[in-house]
């Protein structure tokens, strides 16, 4: 599931609104280590969407 989420985010990364929506959907489908890995990967890969990433992960402070 993690690799599917990554592929989707890569495809929609040019559209900020779509990226935000797909990121929220990805977060709902993942748990534990996969969720931590997704946050790290997104933060490194999509610096142009830093505020979107931070707000999407805000409800998950332990990650």
Beta strands, then each sheet from edge to edge (+ up, - down):
end
